[in-house]
Amino acid sequence: MSYREISHLLEISLNTVKDTILKEDQEVKERKGRGRYPKTTKSQDDPMVEEALSNRNTSYSEIANKVAPKVSAMTVRRRLAQKHLKKWLAQERVHLDEDLAQERLEWALAHRNWTRKMWRRKAMWGDEVAVERGGGKRRKWVFRYPKEKWNKDCVEPTARRGERGISQMMTGFFYGQTHGLFLPVFPDPTSAKGRVTGKSIIDVYDQYDFLGIWEDI
């Protein structure tokens, strides 16, 4: 709109319209003049991201020395944060080669239709389900985006340190060298954290007459 159109629309004088607009333009120019020029350019910002993603274990200082030697590591950190890229503590996960991954897949497919009764029988007869334990070495920090938590390039592979059976809570009774029936106690699905509760044990007692079994021994 022209100055005259604004004056007519708002019913104010033409000079008031001109003075107000010119004053606002001057204030905008002054505000823009107060800011500092960015310490890095787009031609440096993009290589920073590329360097962080190509070598996720690198540091902010190393990126600064390689891409923009005249800026600080803090500046590099701010630029990468603007791209939602920062250092995260790598998640530990047992290293899976192709053969082991295939074995796990085959095991999962073979047991996907098992019922609770089948798993209970497996636990009662002492069959072991092997799981791997992670190593105790210190984890590393890696560059990644928030959604890349389990990306294979962002995890810290841990060495396999043998295998152990799954821990299983049991309930039963014994007296001296005499013992009765021992049964597995499974987690309570209604509990907040899905752990074994008093209800889990009561469910076992409701299914088996422990007192009668003991009297028959």
N, C-alpha and C positions, 0 to 999 in steps of 0.2 A: 504494500500500500504506500501511497505517496504521503508526504507530510500533510498536505491539504485534506486528503481523505481521512487521515487519522484525526485531524483537528475537527472535521465536521462530525465524525462518528462519536467522538468523546465530548464534543461541545466545549473544547478548550481552545485557547489562542494558538495560532500557528507558531509563534515564537517559543511558547512553552513546549510544544512538541519537539521542535528543533533542538532546543537547549537540553531537554531530557535525554534524547537519543544520542547526541554528541557526548554528553557527560558519561553515559553508560559505556559507549565505545571506548572512551579514554580510560575508564576504570578497568575494562577488560584487557586493554593493552598493557596497563601497568601490572596487573596481576600476572599476566603471561611473562612479563619481563623479570619478575622476581624469582622464578624457578630456575634451577640449574639444568644445564644440558645433560642428558644421560651419559654416563661414563663409558658405555658400550654402545655399539651400533647393531643393527639387525644382522649385518654380515658377521658379527662376532657372537651374537646371541644364539643363532641357529647352530653353529659349530659346537657351542657349549653343550647343547642338548645332544647332538650327535656323539660327542666324546663321552658323555655320561652314560649313554645307552650302549655304546660299543664296548666300553670298559667299565662295568658297573661297580667294580671294586676301587676305582680311582678316587681321589680326594678332590675337594674344592680347590685346594692350592695347586694341585697338579694340572687341573683344567685351566686355571688362570695362567700358569706358566706356559702352557702349550697354546692356548687360544688367544688370550689377552694379557700379555705380561705386565701391562701398566696398571691393571686393576687388582683389587684385593680379593681374597677368597670370599669375604663377606659379600662383595658385589656379585660374584659368581653365584653364590647361594641365593641371593635375592632374585637374580635373573631366572634361575632354574625353578624357584618357587612360584614365580609368575606363570610358569608352564606346568604347574602342579607336579613338578619332579623334584624329589628330595631324597636324602639318605634314610633308609629304613634298616632295622636289624633283620638280617636274613633269617628266614624260618628254617629250622632243621628238618630234614627229611632223609630217610635212608635212601641211599643212592640205588636206583633201579636201572639195571641194564636191560636189554631187550629180552633176554632169556628169562630173567626173574619176573619182569613185567608180564610176560606171557604165562608163566606159571601161576601168578596171582590171578590173572584173568580166568584161566581155566578152573582154578579152585573156586572162585566166586560163582562162575556159571554152574559148576557142579553142585553147589550148595544153596543156590538161590531159592529153591522150592522147599527147603527143609522146614519142618514144623517144630514147634516148641518141644514136643515130645521127643523128636529125633535128636535135638540138641541136648536134651536132658539125659537121654540114654548114652550119648557120646561122652558127656561129662562123668556120668556114674561109672562107666567102664574104664575111665582113665585115659581116653584118647587125648592126645595133645594137639592143640592148634598153635602152631609156631608163629611167633611174632618177632620182629627185629627190634633191637634196642639201639638207640642213637648213641653216638660217642659223646665224650665229655669235654671235647675241645671247645675253645672259645669261638662264639659265632662272629661272623663278619657283618659289616655294614655295606649295603649295596644301594645303588641308585635304582629307583623303580617308581612307577605310577601307583596310586592307591589300589587299583584293581589288579595289579600284577603280583599279589602276595605269594601265590603258588606257581608263578611262572618258572619254568625249569631253569631259566637264566638268573633267577632272583633267589633261589633257595640255596642253602648250604648243605651239600651232600655229606652225610655222616657215614663213617665206616661201620660195617656190620661187626658186631662183637659177640658173635654166637647167638644162640636162640634159647628161648625159655618158654615154658608153658604158661598159658593164661592163668592168672590168679583166680581161684574159685572159692567162695565162702561155702562152708559145709556146716551141717548141724547133725547131731546124733548124741550118743551117750556111751560111756564106758565105766567100768568099775574094776580097778586093779588090772589084771591081764585079760579081763573079759570085756568085750565090747559088743554093742548091738548094731543097728542099722545106721549108716551115715548117708545123708542125702545132700545134694547141692541146694543152696539157697540163691535164688535169682533176684535181680533188682526189681524194685517196685515201680511199675510203669506210671503209677499215679503220683509218685513223689516229685518234688520240684526239680531235682537234679537227676532223677532216674537211678537212684542208688538203693542199696539194700536197706530196708527199714524193718521195724517190728512186724509190720503187716506181712512182709516177705516170709518171716519165720513162722508166723501164725498160719499162713497158707499151707506150709509144709506139715505142721502139726495137725491141721484139719484133714489132711489126706491120709495120714498114717497114724495108727494107734501105737505110739511109742510105749505106753505103759503095758499094753498087752504083749508087745514084742519082748519087752524086758522080762515079764513074768514067765514067758515061755523059754527063756534062756537057761 
